């Protein structure tokens, strides 16, 4: 290339970089100007590096959740990676400093990249067809920029492949070279102006994720009320807002959105991005307003499906709970059901509003032992286990199983709500009060190990209470039973049992096989279409079990229909919240619904039959 061509190329290159940095630099400034994450710790680095290699490098999550479009996306990503060296060489050749020739290693590498070019061209065509012709609802609204980006990627591949058919130095060769260069120069400044910003940011988002699935960050200082306005947004929250790829996986797996609610997890993240673009990270403008909906924020069941599905490491629930905190802790949320729940918990110490003496009567009537320090386990009953008739049956079933296994246990003389509903609804003051009062009882009783029928309580005691100095070793009843499954009776009862994965046991705790292992001792386990990591919520989480009627179709009806459609004799749950929500849902769906039992009730029934035979 002569000097005139080189000057033109340099001017074009600097112009492209300038327009790229003009937008990206502003985004970077917004992220860095946001509030630091006070509880963030970079170490240990090992797990972060492994996650980066697995989720970004291998595109494992992208492929696993949507195999065909996921693989197409992965080929586009891998193609960009292998094209990096070729692109540098492409520009270097204009200045006579090309470092890859068509001989030796260079020849191998050019051919290697050509294979990827074909794969990328096919993949981007398929993805464009899916987006603009098939048009899945989750990908809406359609943006013209996506079509332009798809065309440019396709053009990059075609102009690269054309170099194998035209000779270098010829008129046709220079036409292909400049065409490829022009596409590169146009593509670069478009990246930060579109959802393709994730090409740059998502590796950092995945690497810098907060530890723990859906972990709610602690409030810091007396002036921290949650996410109330722009100055409350942290760097991680801002980084995640700009990393959204708008793929809609969170949307199509959100039980609230599926059943016709306002909530769309994607719009929560994009709304935060729009807010930052308009008002910036130091604004006093309220977050819940122009770009984010209070109604949507309080429709979340905190099931975690959105966060599990996200391929770029966005953590939706800390954002949603943060918005709730900002509204509740500053008095902006006006909901009669929520206010009644808060008052009930303050006065009675349980979400159902019963006098604490009712729990004591139940304990003494059924000869449940009080924990005195000599027993191996303290059985945490929870609100439903203490006061709800069906929850009480599950507690008694667990007591029966523990006695059969020879495991000593006792219950606390006084026990208040773990604080799960108010924690998820954003009332940090009340949550702290409940946690501290319960911890005083636990510490006074010298409890070392706990077991509970409620996954919500397990999560709250084991994780959320740590903010208040707790170090409670607690596990779910199905985890304990699974360890002793060989001591349980065996033998098929001829029933098919469909197991409903509780969100707080599955996605939050990673417990999927244990309840199935217990059930399989007595019955054949059947999975509904949405099971395990892709399980569908009962609708009771996030405090919604205690709030008013839902808009749209009720989530528990949606799930109950799916479970009943399997034709199983029994629906098995492992959570009193799920038990309550599914009981109503199954009854509403049929006059003769399948029997609904907790896993420990199934085990207790088998034990009873085995003892009758002896």
C-alpha positions in Angstrom: 0.0 0.0 0.0 1.3 3.5 -0.9 1.6 6.3 1.6 -1.7 7.9 0.5 -3.5 4.7 1.2 -1.8 4.3 4.6 -2.8 7.9 5.6 -6.4 7.2 4.6 -6.3 4.0 6.6 -4.8 5.7 9.7 -7.4 8.4 9.6 -10.2 5.9 9.2 -8.8 3.8 12.0 -8.5 6.7 14.4 -12.0 7.8 13.5 -13.4 4.4 14.2 -11.5 4.1 17.5 -12.6 7.7 18.5 -16.3 6.9 18.0 -15.9 3.7 19.9 -14.2 5.3 22.8 -16.6 8.3 22.8 -19.4 5.9 23.8 -17.5 3.3 25.7 -15.5 5.8 27.6 -18.7 7.4 29.0 -20.0 3.9 30.0 -16.7 3.1 31.7 -16.8 6.5 33.5 -20.3 5.7 34.8 -19.3 2.3 36.1 -16.2 3.6 37.8 -18.1 6.6 39.2 -20.7 4.4 40.8 -20.5 3.6 44.5 -17.9 0.9 45.5 -19.3 -2.5 46.6 -18.3 -2.4 50.2 -18.5 -6.2 50.7 -16.8 -7.2 47.5 -13.7 -9.5 47.8 -11.7 -10.5 44.7 -10.1 -13.5 46.3 -10.0 -16.4 46.0 -9.1 -16.0 42.4 -9.3 -19.7 41.5 -13.1 -20.1 41.4 -13.4 -16.8 39.4 -10.9 -17.9 36.8 -12.6 -21.3 36.4 -16.0 -19.7 36.0 -14.5 -17.3 33.4 -13.0 -20.1 31.4 -16.2 -22.3 31.7 -18.9 -19.7 31.1 -17.1 -17.3 28.8 -14.4 -19.4 27.1 -16.3 -22.6 26.7 -19.7 -20.8 26.4 -21.0 -23.7 28.6 -24.1 -22.0 30.0 -25.1 -20.5 26.6 -25.1 -23.9 25.0 -26.6 -25.8 27.9 -29.8 -23.8 28.2 -30.5 -23.2 24.5 -28.5 -25.9 22.7 -29.0 -25.0 19.0 -29.0 -21.2 19.2 -26.5 -21.4 22.0 -24.1 -23.4 19.9 -24.5 -20.9 17.0 -23.7 -18.0 19.4 -20.7 -20.0 20.7 -19.3 -20.4 17.2 -19.7 -16.6 16.6 -17.8 -16.0 19.9 -15.1 -18.5 19.1 -14.8 -17.1 15.6 -14.1 -13.6 17.0 -11.4 -15.1 19.3 -9.5 -16.9 16.5 -10.0 -13.9 14.2 -8.1 -11.6 16.6 -4.7 -12.7 15.2 -5.9 -12.5 11.6 -7.3 -9.0 12.1 -4.1 -7.7 13.6 -2.1 -9.2 10.7 -4.7 -7.8 8.2 -4.0 -4.2 9.4 -0.3 -4.8 9.8 0.1 -5.8 6.2 -1.0 -2.3 5.1 2.1 -0.9 6.7 4.4 -3.7 5.5 4.8 -5.4 8.9 2.5 -8.4 8.4 3.6 -11.3 10.6 1.5 -14.2 9.1 2.4 -15.5 5.6 0.6 -18.0 3.4 3.3 -20.5 4.2 4.1 -22.8 7.1 2.2 -22.0 10.3 0.5 -19.0 8.7 -1.0 -21.2 6.0 -2.3 -23.6 8.6 -3.7 -20.8 10.7 -5.4 -19.0 7.8 -7.1 -22.3 6.8 -8.0 -23.0 10.5 -9.7 -19.6 10.7 -11.5 -20.2 7.3 -13.3 -23.2 8.9 -14.5 -20.9 11.7 -15.5 -18.3 9.1 -17.8 -20.8 7.5 -19.2 -21.8 10.9 -19.7 -18.1 11.9 -21.4 -17.2 8.6 -23.9 -20.1 9.0 -24.4 -19.4 12.7 -25.0 -15.7 12.3 -27.5 -16.3 9.4 -29.3 -18.8 11.6 -29.4 -16.4 14.6 -30.7 -13.6 12.3 -33.4 -15.8 10.9 -34.4 -16.8 14.4 -34.5 -13.2 15.6 -36.3 -11.6 12.6 -38.3 -14.4 11.1 -39.2 -16.8 13.9 -39.2 -13.8 16.3 -39.3 -15.4 19.8 -41.2 -13.2 22.3 -38.2 -13.2 24.7 -36.1 -11.3 22.1 -38.6 -8.5 21.7 -38.5 -5.6 21.0 -36.6 -6.1 17.7 -33.9 -3.5 17.0 -32.6 -2.5 13.6 -29.1 -2.4 15.1 -29.1 -6.2 15.6 -29.8 -6.7 11.9 -27.0 -4.4 10.9 -24.6 -6.1 13.3 -25.6 -9.5 11.9 -25.0 -8.3 8.4 -21.6 -6.9 9.3 -20.5 -10.1 10.9 -21.6 -12.1 7.9 -19.8 -9.6 5.6 -16.6 -10.0 7.6 -16.7 -13.7 7.1 -17.5 -13.5 3.4 -14.8 -11.0 2.7 -12.2 -13.1 4.6 -13.2 -16.2 2.7 -12.9 -14.3 -0.6 -9.2 -13.8 0.0 -8.8 -17.5 -0.8 -10.2 -17.0 -4.3 -8.5 -13.7 -5.3 -4.9 -13.0 -5.7 -3.1 -10.5 -3.4 -2.0 -7.3 -5.1 -4.6 -7.4 -7.9 -7.4 -5.0 -8.2 -9.9 -7.6 -7.0 -7.5 -8.4 -4.1 -7.4 -4.8 -3.0 -11.2 -4.4 -3.4 -11.7 -7.4 -1.0 -9.1 -6.1 1.4 -10.7 -2.6 1.6 -14.2 -4.2 1.9 -13.0 -6.3 4.8 -11.3 -3.3 6.4 -14.3 -1.0 5.9 -16.6 -3.6 7.7 -14.2 -3.7 10.6 -14.1 0.1 10.9 -17.8 0.4 10.8 -18.3 -2.5 13.2 -16.0 -1.2 16.0 -17.9 2.0 17.0 -21.3 0.2 16.8 -20.3 -2.2 19.7 -20.8 0.3 22.5 -23.9 1.7 20.9 -25.8 -1.6 20.9 -26.4 -4.7 23.1 -23.1 -5.9 21.7 -21.4 -4.0 24.5 -21.4 -7.4 26.2 -18.5 -8.4 23.8 -16.3 -6.1 25.9 -17.9 -6.1 29.3 -19.4 -9.6 29.9 -16.0 -11.3 30.7 -15.5 -8.7 33.4 -19.1 -9.2 34.6 -18.7 -13.0 34.9 -15.3 -12.6 36.6 -16.5 -10.0 39.1 -19.8 -11.6 40.1 -20.7 -11.4 43.8 -20.0 -14.6 45.6 -23.1 -16.8 46.3 -26.2 -17.4 44.3 -28.6 -14.5 44.7 -26.8 -13.2 47.7 -28.2 -10.0 49.1 -25.4 -7.6 49.9 -25.5 -6.0 53.4 -26.4 -2.4 54.0 -23.5 -0.3 55.0 -24.0 2.5 57.5 -27.1 4.3 58.8 -27.6 6.2 55.5 -27.8 3.0 53.3 -31.5 2.1 52.7 -31.0 0.0 49.6 -31.4 1.1 46.0 -33.4 4.3 46.3 -31.7 6.6 43.8 -28.8 6.6 41.4 -26.2 7.3 44.1 -27.0 3.9 45.6 -26.1 1.9 42.5 -22.8 0.1 43.0 -20.1 -0.5 40.4 -21.1 -4.2 40.1 -24.7 -3.2 39.6 -23.8 -0.6 36.9 -21.4 -3.1 35.2 -24.1 -5.7 35.0 -26.6 -3.1 33.7 -24.4 -2.4 30.7 -23.5 -6.1 30.1 -27.1 -7.3 29.3 -27.1 -9.1 26.0 -31.0 -8.7 25.8 -31.3 -12.5 25.0 -34.5 -12.8 27.0 -33.6 -16.0 28.8 -34.5 -14.4 32.1 -37.8 -13.3 30.7 -38.9 -16.6 29.3 -38.1 -18.4 32.6 -39.6 -15.8 34.9 -42.8 -17.3 36.5 -44.2 -13.8 37.0 -43.7 -12.8 33.4 -45.0 -16.2 32.1 -48.3 -15.8 34.0 -49.0 -12.3 32.7 -47.4 -10.0 35.4 -45.7 -6.7 34.7 -42.3 -8.0 35.8 -39.8 -8.6 33.1 -36.3 -9.2 34.6 -34.6 -8.1 31.4 -36.4 -4.7 31.7 -35.2 -4.4 35.3 -31.6 -4.5 34.1 -32.2 -2.4 30.9 -34.2 0.1 33.0 -31.2 0.5 35.2 -29.1 1.1 32.1 -31.5 3.7 30.8 -31.5 5.4 34.2 -27.7 5.6 34.2 -27.6 6.9 30.7 -30.1 9.7 31.5 -29.3 10.6 35.1 -25.9 9.1 35.9 -24.7 7.3 39.0 -24.7 10.2 41.4 -28.2 11.3 40.8 -30.8 11.8 43.5 -33.6 11.0 41.1 -35.6 8.0 42.3 -34.8 4.7 40.6 -38.4 3.5 40.8 -40.1 5.9 38.5 -39.5 6.7 34.8 -37.4 3.6 33.9 -38.2 1.1 36.7 -41.6 -0.1 37.9 -42.4 -0.5 41.6 -45.2 -2.9 40.7 -42.8 -5.1 38.8 -40.2 -5.1 41.5 -42.8 -6.4 44.0 -44.1 -9.2 41.7 -40.8 -11.1 42.0 -41.0 -14.5 43.7 -37.2 -14.5 44.1 -37.1 -18.0 42.5 -33.7 -17.2 40.9 -34.6 -18.6 37.5 -33.5 -15.3 35.9 -30.1 -15.3 37.6 -29.5 -19.0 36.8 -30.3 -18.6 33.1 -28.2 -15.4 32.5 -25.3 -16.2 30.2 -23.3 -13.0 31.1 -23.3 -13.2 34.9 -26.0 -10.7 35.7 -27.4 -11.1 39.2 -31.0 -9.9 39.1 -32.2 -10.6 42.6 -29.8 -8.4 44.5 -31.0 -5.6 42.2 -34.7 -6.4 42.7 -34.4 -6.9 46.4 -32.3 -3.7 46.5 -35.1 -1.8 44.8 -37.6 -3.2 47.3 -35.3 -2.2 50.2 -35.2 1.3 48.8 -39.0 1.5 48.6 -39.7 -0.1 52.0 -36.9 1.4 54.1 -37.8 4.9 53.0 -41.6 4.4 53.3 -42.4 4.7 49.6 -44.1 1.2 49.3 -47.7 1.5 50.2 -49.3 -2.0 50.3 -51.9 -2.9 52.8 -51.0 -6.6 52.8 -47.3 -5.8 53.2 -48.0 -3.4 56.1 -50.3 -6.0 57.8 -47.5 -8.6 57.4 -44.9 -6.3 59.0 -47.2 -5.5 61.9 -48.2 -9.1 62.5 -44.5 -10.2 62.6 -43.7 -7.3 65.0 -46.5 -8.2 67.4 -46.8 -12.0 67.1 -43.4 -13.1 65.8 -44.9 -15.3 63.1 -46.2 -14.6 59.6 -49.6 -16.3 60.3 -50.6 -14.1 63.2 -51.1 -16.7 65.8 -50.3 -16.2 69.5 -46.9 -17.9 70.4 -48.8 -20.0 73.0 -50.4 -21.9 70.1 -47.0 -23.3 69.2 -46.3 -24.3 72.7 -49.6 -26.1 72.9 -48.8 -28.0 69.7 -45.4 -29.0 71.0 -46.7 -30.3 74.3 -49.7 -32.1 72.8 -47.5 -34.1 70.5 -44.7 -34.7 73.0 -42.0 -33.0 71.0 -38.9 -32.7 73.2 -37.4 -29.3 73.9 -33.8 -28.9 73.0 -31.6 -29.0 76.1 -28.2 -29.3 74.6 -27.9 -33.1 74.9 -29.6 -33.9 71.6 -27.8 -34.1 68.2 -30.1 -31.8 66.3 -32.3 -28.8 67.0 -35.4 -29.0 64.8 -36.3 -25.5 63.5 -40.0 -25.6 63.0 -40.6 -22.3 61.1 -43.9 -20.4 60.9 -45.8 -23.0 58.9 -44.4 -25.9 60.8 -45.4 -24.2 64.1 -48.9 -22.9 63.2 -50.2 -24.2 59.8 -52.1 -27.5 60.0 -50.4 -29.1 57.0 -47.0 -27.7 58.1 -47.5 -29.3 61.5 -48.1 -32.6 59.8 -44.8 -32.4 58.1 -43.0 -31.6 61.3 -44.6 -34.6 63.1 -43.6 -36.8 60.1 -40.0 -35.6 60.4 -40.1 -36.3 64.1 -41.3 -39.8 63.4 -38.6 -40.4 60.9 -35.9 -39.1 63.2 -37.0 -41.3 66.0 -37.0 -44.3 63.6 -33.4 -43.5 62.6 -32.3 -43.1 66.2 -31.4 -39.4 65.7 -32.0 -37.3 68.9 -33.6 -33.9 68.5 -35.4 -31.1 70.2 -37.2 -27.9 69.4 -36.6 -24.4 70.8 -38.8 -23.3 73.6 -39.3 -20.0 71.8 -38.9 -19.5 68.1 -39.9 -16.5 65.9 -40.1 -16.2 62.1 -36.7 -16.6 60.5 -37.4 -13.3 58.7 -37.4 -14.7 55.2 -40.5 -12.9 54.0 -39.4 -9.5 55.3 -35.8 -10.0 54.1 -37.0 -10.6 50.5 -39.6 -7.8 50.7 -36.9 -5.3 51.8 -37.7 -4.6 55.5 -34.2 -4.8 56.8 -34.9 -3.4 60.3 -37.6 -6.0 61.1 -35.5 -8.7 59.6 -32.6 -7.7 61.9 -34.9 -7.7 64.9 -36.2 -11.2 64.2 -32.7 -12.6 63.5 -31.2 -11.2 66.7 -34.0 -12.4 68.9 -33.8 -15.9 67.4 -30.0 -15.9 67.7 -30.3 -15.1 71.3 -32.4 -18.2 71.9 -30.1 -20.4 69.8 -27.0 -19.2 71.5 -28.5 -19.6 74.9 -29.5 -23.1 74.1 -26.0 -23.9 72.8 -27.3 -25.3 69.5 -24.6 -26.6 67.1 -26.6 -28.4 64.4 -30.1 -27.7 63.1 -32.5 -29.3 60.6 -35.6 -27.8 59.1 -38.4 -28.8 56.8 -38.3 -25.3 55.2 -35.7 -24.4 52.5 -36.5 -20.7 53.0 -35.6 -21.0 56.7 -32.4 -23.0 55.8 -31.3 -20.2 53.5 -32.2 -17.4 55.8 -30.6 -19.0 58.9 -27.5 -20.3 57.1 -26.8 -17.3 54.9 -28.7 -14.1 55.7 -28.3 -14.3 59.4 -24.5 -14.1 59.0 -24.9 -10.3 58.8 -26.0 -10.5 62.4 -23.1 -12.7 63.6 -24.7 -16.1 63.1 -22.7 -19.2 62.5 -25.5 -21.7 62.3 -25.0 -25.2 60.8 -28.4 -26.0 59.3 -29.5 -28.4 56.6 -32.8 -29.4 55.0 -34.7 -32.5 56.1 -34.2 -34.2 52.7 -30.5 -33.8 53.0 -30.4 -35.5 56.3 -32.8 -38.3 55.2 -30.7 -38.9 52.0 -27.6 -39.5 54.2 -29.6 -42.2 56.1 -31.5 -43.5 53.1 -30.1 -47.0 53.5 -31.7 -47.3 56.9 -35.1 -46.4 55.6 -37.5 -49.2 54.5 -37.4 -50.1 50.8 -39.9 -51.6 48.4 -42.1 -50.2 45.8 -45.6 -49.1 46.7 -46.6 -49.0 43.0 -47.1 -45.3 42.9 -45.7 -42.7 40.5 -44.5 -39.6 42.4 -43.9 -36.3 40.6 -41.4 -34.2 42.5 -41.6 -30.5 42.5 -38.3 -28.8 43.0 -38.5 -26.0 45.5 -36.5 -22.9 44.3 -34.8 -22.4 47.7 -33.8 -26.0 47.9 -32.8 -26.4 44.2 -31.3 -23.3 42.7 -30.4 -21.7 46.0 -28.9 -24.8 47.7 -28.1 -27.1 44.8 -30.1 -30.0 46.3 -31.8 -32.0 43.5 -30.8 -35.6 43.9 -31.4 -36.0 47.7 -35.2 -35.8 47.8 -35.4 -38.0 44.7 -33.1 -40.5 46.3 -35.4 -40.7 49.3 -38.6 -41.0 47.3 -37.1 -43.7 45.1 -36.9 -46.0 48.1 -40.6 -46.4 48.0 -42.0 -45.1 44.6 -41.1 -44.3 41.0 -40.0 -40.7 40.7 -41.4 -38.7 37.7 -40.1 -35.3 36.7 -42.4 -32.6 35.2 -41.3 -30.9 32.0 -39.7 -28.1 34.0 -37.6 -29.7 36.7 -34.3 -29.4 38.6 -32.4 -26.2 37.6 -35.2 -25.3 35.2 -37.9 -26.0 37.8 -40.9 -23.7 38.0 -41.8 -21.7 41.1 -44.9 -22.4 43.2 -45.4 -18.6 43.5 -44.9 -18.3 47.3 -41.4 -17.0 47.6 -40.2 -13.4 48.0 -42.9 -12.7 50.6 -45.7 -13.1 47.9 -47.3 -15.9 49.8 -48.5 -13.3 52.3 -49.5 -10.5 49.9 -52.7 -10.0 48.0 -54.1 -11.5 44.8 -51.9 -11.7 41.8 -52.6 -10.0 38.5 -52.8 -12.4 35.5 -52.8 -16.1 36.1 -51.7 -17.3 39.5 -48.3 -18.9 39.5 -49.4 -21.8 41.7 -52.2 -22.7 39.2 -49.7 -22.8 36.3 -47.4 -25.1 38.2 -50.2 -27.3 39.6 -51.5 -27.9 36.1 -48.1 -29.0 34.9 -47.6 -31.4 37.9 -51.1 -32.9 37.6 -50.6 -33.4 33.8 -47.9 -35.9 34.5 -50.6 -38.4 35.7 -48.6 -39.2 38.8 -50.5 -40.5 41.9 -48.7 -38.2 44.3 -47.2 -34.8 44.0 -44.2 -34.6 46.3 -42.9 -31.3 47.7 -40.0 -30.5 50.0 -41.1 -27.0 51.3 -44.1 -26.0 53.4 -44.5 -22.9 51.2 -44.7 -25.1 48.1 -47.0 -27.4 50.0 -49.4 -24.6 50.8 -49.4 -23.0 47.3 -49.7 -26.3 45.4 -52.5 -27.5 47.6 -54.6 -24.5 46.6 -53.5 -24.9 43.0 -54.2 -28.6 42.7 -57.6 -28.1 44.3 -58.5 -25.3 41.9 -57.5 -27.5 38.9 -59.5 -30.6 39.7 -62.2 -32.1 41.9 -60.0 -35.2 42.4 -56.4 -33.8 42.5 -53.4 -36.1 43.1 -52.4 -36.5 46.7 -49.9 -33.9 47.9 -47.2 -34.9 50.4 -43.9 -33.7 51.6 -41.0 -36.0 51.1 -40.7 -36.7 54.9 -44.4 -37.7 54.9 -43.7 -40.2 52.2 -40.8 -41.6 54.3 -42.9 -41.6 57.5 -45.8 -43.5 55.7 -43.3 -46.2 54.5 -41.9 -46.5 58.0 -45.4 -46.9 59.4 -46.2 -49.7 56.9 -43.0 -51.5 57.6 -43.6 -51.4 61.4 -47.2 -52.7 60.9 -45.7 -55.8 59.1 -43.3 -56.5 61.9 
